[in-house]
Amino acid sequence: STPPGARVLLVSVDEGGAGEPQPRGVTPTIITGVYPGKYTVDLEKPGYRSFQKDVVVKEHVTAQVKATPRKQ
């Protein structure tokens, strides 16, 4: 993210709804060990609006999320 230092939460999304947010570090970061499926990536940084992006993770494919959260 620009600026860096945003808290990363990964939320699994399926037909039954959203799962519990899982903390995955601070940007910039690389998240590994994620099963294929639909997810929402949430970025939180004090003084900035929350950023959300839906991603589909496929087996053996790297998904990249770039974010520029807006100041509040």
FENKA-V448481 format. One record per pair of residues at least 24 apart in sequence whose ideal C-beta (glycine too) atoms are under 10 Angstrom apart, sorted by the first residue. I is the first residue (numbers start at 1). J is the second residue. If there is no record, write none. Layout:
i=I j=J
i=I j=J
This chain:
i=1 j=26
i=1 j=27
i=1 j=28
i=1 j=29
i=1 j=43
i=1 j=45
i=1 j=48
i=1 j=51
i=1 j=65
i=1 j=66
i=1 j=67
i=1 j=68
i=1 j=69
i=2 j=27
i=2 j=28
i=2 j=66
i=2 j=67
i=2 j=68
i=2 j=69
i=3 j=27
i=3 j=45
i=3 j=47
i=3 j=48
i=3 j=68
i=3 j=69
i=3 j=71
i=4 j=28
i=4 j=29
i=4 j=45
i=5 j=43
i=5 j=45
i=5 j=46
i=5 j=48
i=6 j=42
i=6 j=43
i=6 j=44
i=6 j=45
i=6 j=46
i=6 j=48
i=6 j=50
i=6 j=51
i=6 j=67
i=6 j=69
i=7 j=42
i=7 j=43
i=7 j=44
i=7 j=45
i=7 j=46
i=7 j=50
i=8 j=41
i=8 j=42
i=8 j=43
i=8 j=44
i=8 j=65
i=8 j=67
i=9 j=40
i=9 j=41
i=9 j=42
i=9 j=43
i=9 j=44
i=9 j=50
i=9 j=52
i=10 j=34
i=10 j=39
i=10 j=40
i=10 j=41
i=10 j=42
i=10 j=55
i=10 j=57
i=11 j=38
i=11 j=39
i=11 j=40
i=11 j=41
i=11 j=42
i=11 j=52
i=11 j=54
i=12 j=37
i=12 j=38
i=12 j=39
i=12 j=40
i=12 j=57
i=13 j=37
i=13 j=38
i=13 j=39
i=13 j=40
i=13 j=54
i=13 j=55
i=13 j=56
i=14 j=38
i=14 j=39
i=27 j=51
i=27 j=65
i=27 j=66
i=27 j=67
i=27 j=69
i=30 j=62
i=30 j=64
i=31 j=57
i=31 j=63
i=31 j=65
i=32 j=62
i=34 j=63
i=35 j=59
i=36 j=60
i=36 j=61
i=39 j=63
i=39 j=65
i=41 j=65
i=41 j=67
i=42 j=67
i=43 j=67
i=43 j=68
i=43 j=69
i=44 j=69
i=45 j=69
i=45 j=71
i=45 j=72
i=46 j=72
i=47 j=71
i=47 j=72
i=48 j=72
